[in-house]
């Protein structure tokens, strides 16, 4: 995106895939995680569903705070 902006592309916004871990649509497995917030749940149905902020959560928070200048 930074390169696209540099080349003159008008960017209106950016959203991450999912704010919270989601089940893989292709396999139905939790081992493939796509989110900013980790959900304590596993393929064998263990876990208590607690949520924890991942490193990517803080990265995206910085992107928002800097209005996209800190990518």
C-alpha positions, 0 to 999 in steps of 0.5 A: 500500500505504501508503494501504491500511495507513493505511485499516486494511488488514492487509498480510502481505507484499509481493513485487516482480514479479521479482528478476531481469530476465525476458523479456516474456511477451507479446513475448519481448523483453528490451527490456521489463525487469521486475526488480531486477537487470539482466541483460546480454542483448539481443534480438539475443542479444548480451551476456554475462549479467552481472548489475548491481543496479538503482536499484530493488534499493536501493529494495527493500532499503530497504523491507525494512530499514525493515519497510515504513516507508520506501516 
